[in-house]
Amino acid sequence: MPPPRSITTAVADGAQSAVFFVNEDNNIVIYRSQELFERPKAQGGPKYVEEFVYPVGVDKRKSPPLSAGGKDLAAISYYDDVGQQISTRLYYVDTNNILSEYCKDGSQGQWYDGALNNKRVEVLPGTPLAAGEEFRTEPGTNLDIKQLKVYYFGKNERANVAWATINKGDWQVNKEIQ
């Protein structure tokens, strides 16, 4: 297999790595670590299991894995204070050049379509992606406010950011970076 053109990672529930990439067939693949810390090969490591990502609600035995429209991905993980678990978010461009979000909550959770998908954000074909989490304490309170941010090039060929405040609101999209 030729090496992927893009690779991204997120720390999943249990502090184990999840490495995401798009293979030569444009399928999204995950290598999930089976141990908390890496070990040298001479000590039996590193240990990863390959998994494919499938669209929500399909029979994995009869359906192809999820396809990406480009090779670039972005992934983040964060601690969800409300759900008391680690949440993982994967961002990719689908085959129609729509910015897409795939989510998993907790180590036993199932992948599902994220709320960003409802916005149908059209992006520049081949756009690079980046994602991050930002948090701060709300002034005058002890409440931590967390935002997820995804950076991409929009159809306007300019850098854009989309963001959502965790457990608070809807995605804001197509905000050109000035």
KETOR-236433 format. One record per residue: residue in one letter; z, y, x of N, C-alpha, C in turn. Coordinates in steps of 0.02 Angstrom, whole numbers, plus 32768, in hexadecimal, padded with zeros to 4 digits. Last residue first. Example, Ala and Ser with C-alpha at 12.3 -4.5 7.8 and 13.67 -1.06 7.14 Angstrom:
<nulums>
   r   n_pz   n_py   n_px   ca_pz   ca_py   ca_px   c_pz   c_py   c_px
   S   8162   7F90   8282    8165    7FCB    82AC   818A   8002   8285
   A   8186   7EE4   8294    8186    7F1F    8267   8186   7F5B   8294
</nulums>
This chain:
<nulums>
   r   n_pz   n_py   n_px   ca_pz   ca_py   ca_px   c_pz   c_py   c_px
   Q   81B8   8739   7E0C    81A3    877C    7E23   81BA   878A   7E6A
   I   817D   86AE   7DBD    81AB    86C5    7DF1   8190   8706   7E0D
   E   8168   86A2   7D10    814A    86AF    7D51   817E   86C9   7D81
   K   8192   862B   7CA7    81AF    8669    7CC0   8196   8673   7D07
   N   8175   85B9   7C5B    8140    85E7    7C6F   815B   862B   7C83
   V   820C   85A5   7BF5    81D4    858E    7C1E   81A3   85C7   7C2C
   Q   82A9   856A   7BD0    8282    85A8    7BD7   824A   8597   7C07
   W   82EC   84ED   7B67    82C8    84FE    7BA4   82A5   8541   7B9C
   D   8383   8513   7B0B    833F    84FB    7B11   8321   850F   7B54
   G   8433   84F5   7B30    83F8    8514    7B11   83B7   84F3   7B24
   K   84A6   84AE   7B59    84AB    84F0    7B39   846C   8507   7B16
   N   84A5   8441   7BAD    84CE    843D    7B70   84D4   8480   7B4C
   I   846C   84A3   7C32    8484    8462    7C1C   84B2   8469   7BE0
   T   83E9   850F   7C1C    8431    850D    7C28   844B   84CC   7C09
   A   834D   8503   7C6C    8376    84F5    7C31   83BE   84F5   7C47
   W   82B0   8548   7CA4    82F7    8538    7CAC   8317   852A   7C69
   A   8223   8559   7D0C    823C    8547    7CCA   8285   8536   7CD4
   V   81BF   85CA   7D68    81FD    85A3    7D63   820B   8595   7D19
   N   812A   85DA   7DCB    8150    85E2    7D8D   8190   85B9   7D92
   A   80AC   8624   7E2D    80EA    85FC    7E2C   8112   860D   7DED
   R   8007   8628   7DE5    8041    8649    7E03   807D   861A   7DFF
   E   7F9D   85FE   7D9A    7F9A    85F5    7DE2   7FD1   8619   7E08
   N   7FAA   85F6   7D14    7F9C    8638    7D2E   7F97   8639   7D7B
   K   7FD7   8578   7CFD    7F8F    8583    7CF6   7F7A   85C7   7D10
   G   805A   8573   7D7C    803F    8571    7D39   7FF4   857A   7D39
   F   80AB   8513   7DF0    8077    8545    7DE8   8059   853C   7DA2
   Y   8161   8503   7DEB    811D    84E8    7DE7   80EB   8522   7DE7
   Y   820A   84CE   7DE0    81D9    84FE    7DFA   8195   84DD   7DFC
   V   8292   84C0   7D78    8257    849E    7D90   8224   84D4   7DA3
   K   8341   84B5   7D69    8307    84DE    7D74   82CE   84B3   7D90
   L   83D1   84AF   7D05    839D    8488    7D27   8361   84B6   7D2E
   Q   8472   84F7   7D10    842B    84FE    7CFD   8402   84CD   7D26
   K   8517   84FC   7CD4    84E5    84DB    7CFF   849F   84E7   7CE2
   I   85B2   8545   7CD9    8571    854A    7CBA   853E   852C   7CEB
   D   8657   851C   7CC1    861F    8518    7CEF   85DF   8519   7CC7
   L   86DE   857B   7C88    86A4    8552    7C75   866E   8556   7CAB
   N   874D   85C5   7C8A    874A    858F    7CBA   870E   8562   7CAE
   T   872B   8676   7C7F    8739    8634    7C63   873D   8602   7C9B
   G   8703   86EB   7CBB    8739    86EF    7C8A   874B   86AC   7C6A
   P   865C   86B7   7CD6    8691    86E8    7CE2   86C4   86E9   7CA9
   E   863A   860C   7CEC    8632    8645    7CBE   866C   8676   7CCA
   T   860D   85D1   7D87    8643    85D5    7D56   8639   8614   7D2D
   R   856E   8581   7DA1    859F    85B7    7DAE   85D5   85B3   7D79
   F   84E5   8527   7DE5    851E    852E    7DB9   854B   8566   7DD1
   E   8447   84DC   7DE4    846F    8516    7DF8   84AB   851A   7DCA
   E   83D6   8467   7E22    840D    8475    7DF3   8433   84B0   7E0F
   G   8323   8453   7E2E    8366    845C    7E48   8397   8469   7E0F
   A   827F   8426   7E65    82B2    842B    7E31   82F6   8434   7E52
   A   81CF   843B   7E77    8212    843B    7E95   8244   8443   7E5D
   L   8124   840D   7E8E    815F    8415    7E64   819E   8417   7E8F
   P   807A   8445   7E9F    80B7    8428    7EBB   80F1   8436   7E8B
   T   7FED   8421   7E35    8025    844C    7E48   805C   8426   7E6C
   G   7F7C   83E0   7E0A    7F91    83D5    7E4F   7FCC   8400   7E65
   P   7F4F   845D   7D95    7F44    8419    7DAF   7F57   8414   7DF9
   L   7FCE   84C4   7D59    7F93    84C2    7D83   7F8A   847B   7D9C
   V   800E   8493   7CB7    8015    84A7    7CFD   7FD1   84A4   7D20
   E   8055   84B1   7C1A    8018    84A1    7C3F   801F   84BD   7C86
   V   80D8   8471   7BC3    80C9    84A2    7BF8   808B   848B   7C1F
   R   8114   8444   7B46    80CE    843B    7B57   80B6   846F   7B8A
   K   8194   8442   7B12    8177    8484    7B21   812D   8480   7B34
   N   81C1   83C1   7B0B    81B1    83E2    7ACC   818F   8426   7AD7
   N   81E6   83A1   7B8D    81A6    8388    7B74   8190   83AA   7B33
   L   8268   83CD   7B9C    8232    83F6    7BB8   81EE   83E1   7B9C
   A   82B8   8366   7B6D    82A9    839D    7B40   8272   83CA   7B5A
   G   8278   82C5   7BA9    82A4    8300    7BAA   828B   8337   7B7B
   D   8272   821E   7B76    824E    825C    7B7F   827E   8297   7B7A
   Y   82DA   81A8   7BD2    82C1    81C6    7B94   829D   8207   7BA5
   W   831E   8110   7C12    82F6    814B    7C1C   82DE   8165   7BD8
   Q   83C5   80DE   7BE9    837D    80D2    7BE7   8359   8114   7BF4
   G   845E   80C2   7C48    8434    80E2    7C17   83EB   80CF   7C1D
   Q   84B2   8094   7CA7    8499    8063    7C78   846A   8080   7C44
   S   84D6   8104   7CF1    84B6    80CC    7D14   8499   8098   7CE4
   G   84AC   81A2   7CA2    84D8    816B    7CB3   84B1   8131   7CD2
   D   8415   81CA   7C5B    845B    81DE    7C5D   8487   81A1   7C6B
   K   8376   8202   7C84    83A2    81C8    7C7E   83E9   81E0   7C88
   C   82D4   8245   7C5B    831C    824A    7C65   833F   8207   7C60
   Y   8247   82A4   7C85    825F    8261    7C72   82A8   825E   7C87
   E   81D5   8321   7C5F    8219    8311    7C74   822B   82CD   7C59
   S   813D   8373   7C94    8162    8342    7C6C   81A6   8333   7C8B
   L   80B8   83E0   7C81    80F7    83D5    7CA4   8123   83AA   7C78
   I   8016   83A5   7C6C    8051    83BF    7C49   808E   83AE   7C73
   N   7F9A   836E   7C8F    7FB3    83A9    7CB3   7FEB   83CD   7C8C
   N   7F86   82F5   7C53    7F67    832F    7C32   7F7D   8371   7C52
   T   7FD2   8299   7C96    7F8A    8295    7C9F   7F64   82CD   7C7C
   D   8062   82FE   7CCA    8042    82C5    7CAA   7FF6   82C8   7CB3
   V   80C6   831D   7D53    808F    8338    7D2B   806B   82FC   7D0C
   Y   817B   8312   7D53    8139    82FE    7D6A   8105   8321   7D3E
   Y   8225   82FA   7D72    81F1    8328    7D5B   81AF   8314   7D7B
   L   82B6   82AC   7D40    8279    82A4    7D66   8245   82D1   7D48
   R   8364   82AD   7D47    8329    82CB    7D28   82EE   82C4   7D59
   T   83FB   825C   7D22    83C2    8262    7D4F   8387   827E   7D28
   S   84AA   8274   7D18    8469    8275    7CF6   8432   8280   7D2A
   I   8544   8227   7D1D    850E    8242    7D45   84CE   823D   7D1C
   Q   85C1   8254   7CA2    8597    8225    7CC6   8564   824A   7CF0
   Q   85FC   8298   7C33    8625    8278    7C67   85FE   8243   7C8D
   G   85BE   82E3   7BD5    85B4    829B    7BD1   85DD   8274   7C04
   V   85ED   8361   7C04    85F6    834D    7BBF   85F2   8301   7BB8
   D   85C8   8369   7C8B    860F    836E    7C78   861C   8355   7C32
   D   855C   8313   7CE5    8560    832F    7CA2   85A9   832E   7C8C
   Y   8529   832D   7D85    8560    8311    7D5E   8563   8337   7D1C
   Y   847E   8309   7DB0    84B7    8336    7DA9   84EC   8314   7D80
   S   83E7   82FB   7E0B    841D    82DB    7DE6   8457   830D   7DE5
   I   8335   830D   7E0D    8378    8325    7E1A   83A9   82F9   7DF5
   A   828E   8310   7E4A    82C5    82ED    7E28   8307   830D   7E3B
   A   81DF   8320   7E40    821E    833F    7E52   8255   831B   7E2B
   L   813D   82F5   7E82    8176    82E9    7E56   81B0   8315   7E6D
   D   808C   82E9   7E95    80CB    830B    7EA4   80FF   82FE   7E6D
   K   8013   82B2   7E72    803E    828C    7E9F   8083   82AB   7EA9
   G   7FE3   82B4   7DC4    7FE0    82CC    7E09   8010   82A3   7E33
   G   7FF7   827A   7D4D    7FB7    829A    7D57   7FAD   82B4   7D9D
   A   8042   81D8   7D41    8046    821F    7D51   8000   823A   7D5B
   S   8072   815C   7CCB    8041    8177    7CFA   804C   81C2   7D03
   L   80E2   80D7   7CB4    80D4    811E    7CA9   80A5   8138   7CDF
   P   8096   8031   7CB3    80CA    8062    7CC3   80B3   80A9   7CB4
   P   8049   7FE2   7C22    8049    7FF8    7C67   8082   8029   7C74
   S   8091   7F61   7BB9    8079    7FA5    7BC4   8078   7FB6   7C0E
   K   80CD   7EE7   7BA6    8089    7EF0    7B8B   806B   7F34   7B9B
   R   814B   7EE9   7BD8    8122    7EAF    7BE8   80D9   7EB9   7BD4
   K   8185   7F59   7BA3    8173    7F5A    7BEA   8147   7F1F   7BFD
   D   815F   7FA3   7B12    8170    7F60    7B2C   8157   7F5C   7B74
   V   819D   804C   7B02    8167    801A    7B09   8183   7FD8   7B21
   G   81FB   80B4   7AFB    81ED    808C    7AC0   81B4   805A   7AC6
   V   81BB   8123   7B74    81F1    8113    7B46   81D6   80E8   7B0C
   P   815D   80DE   7BFD    8165    810D    7BC5   819C   80F4   7B96
   Y   81B2   80A8   7C93    8187    809A    7C59   8191   80D0   7C24
   V   81B2   809A   7D3F    81C9    80C2    7D07   8198   80B7   7CCE
   F   81DC   8009   7D9F    81AA    8037    7D84   81CB   805E   7D4B
   E   823E   7FE9   7E30    8237    7FEA    7DE7   81FE   8018   7DD5
   E   827E   7F91   7EB9    8246    7FB7    7E9E   8245   7FB0   7E52
   V   8316   7FA4   7F0A    82F1    7F7D    7ED9   82BB   7FAB   7EBD
   Y   8356   7F9E   7FB2    833B    7FC3    7F79   8317   7F93   7F4B
   K   83BB   7FA3   803A    83A9    7F79    8000   8395   7FA5   7FC5
   P   83A1   7FB0   80ED    83B4    7FCC    80AC   839A   7FA0   8073
   G   8415   7F2A   8118    83FE    7F63    80F0   83BC   7F7D   8108
   G   844D   7ECA   816A    8438    7EB7    8127   841F   7EF1   80FC
   Q   8462   7EF5   81E8    849E    7EE8    81C0   848C   7EDA   8177
   A   83E6   7F11   821A    840B    7EDA    8239   844A   7EC7   8212
   K   83C8   7F86   81D3    83A7    7F47    81C0   83CC   7F0B   81DD
   P   845B   7FE8   81B2    8423    7FD4    81DB   8407   7F91   81C5
   R   847C   8028   810D    8491    8001    8147   8453   7FF1   8170
   E   84AE   80AC   809F    847A    8087    80C2   8499   8061   80FD
   F   8524   809E   8019    850F    80BA    8059   84DB   808E   8079
   L   851E   8058   7F9D    8533    809E    7FA0   851B   80BF   7FE0
   E   8490   7FF3   7F72    84D0    7FFE    7F95   84DE   8048   7F97
   Q   8416   7FED   7F40    8445    7FBD    7F25   848A   7FC3   7F45
   S   83A7   8070   7F0D    83D2    8050    7F40   8404   8022   7F1E
   R   830A   8063   7EC5    8351    806F    7EB8   837C   804A   7EEA
   Y   8275   80AC   7EC0    829A    807E    7EEB   82E3   8090   7EE2
   I   8203   80BF   7E3E    8246    80CF    7E57   825B   8098   7E87
   V   8164   8104   7E15    818C    80CD    7E2F   81CF   80E7   7E47
   I   80E2   812A   7DAA    8121    8143    7DC7   814D   8107   7DD7
   N   8037   8110   7DD4    8073    80FC    7DAF   80B1   8117   7DD2
   N   7FC0   8124   7E19    7FDE    815D    7DF5   8017   8149   7DC7
   D   7FA2   80BE   7E6D    7F87    80B9    7E29   7F9F   80F1   7DFB
   E   7FEB   80D9   7EDF    7FA2    80E2    7EE2   7F80   80DC   7E9E
   N   8082   8127   7E99    805D    80F7    7EC2   8011   8104   7EBE
   V   80F4   81A7   7EAC    80BA    8192    7E85   8091   8164   7EB2
   F   81A7   8193   7EB6    8166    81A6    7ED0   8130   818E   7EA1
   F   8257   81A3   7ED0    821E    81A3    7EA2   81DE   81B4   7EC8
   V   82EC   8155   7EEE    82B3    8174    7F0F   8276   816C   7EE2
   A   8391   8165   7ED7    8355    8151    7EB2   831C   8178   7ED1
   S   842C   8133   7F21    83ED    8158    7F22   83B9   813A   7EF4
   Q   84CC   8137   7ED4    8496    8111    7EF4   8455   8138   7EEE
   A   853C   8165   7E92    852B    8182    7ED3   84F6   815A   7EF8
   G   854B   8141   7E12    8567    8113    7E43   8557   8128   7E8A
   D   84B1   8181   7DDB    84F6    816F    7DCA   850F   813A   7DFA
   A   844A   81BF   7E65    8456    81A6    7E21   84A0   8196   7E17
   V   8403   823F   7EB6    843C    8212    7EBA   844F   81FF   7E73
   A   8354   8241   7ED1    838E    825B    7EAD   83C5   8228   7EB6
   T   82BA   826D   7F23    82F4    8243    7F19   8329   8267   7EF0
   T   8209   825B   7F40    8244    8283    7F30   827D   8253   7F21
   I   816A   826A   7F89    81A4    8240    7F7D   81DE   826E   7F6D
   S   80BA   8261   7F98    80F6    8287    7F87   812E   8256   7F78
   R   805A   8209   7FBA    8052    824E    7FD2   8090   8277   7FC4
   P   808C   8165   7FF3    8083    8197    7FBE   807B   81DC   7FDD
   P   802B   80FD   8063    8067    8124    8053   8059   8157   801C
   P   7FD3   806E   8021    7FD4    80AC    8047   8012   80D4   8035
   M   8000   7FC5   802A    8000    8000    8000   8000   803E   802C
</nulums>
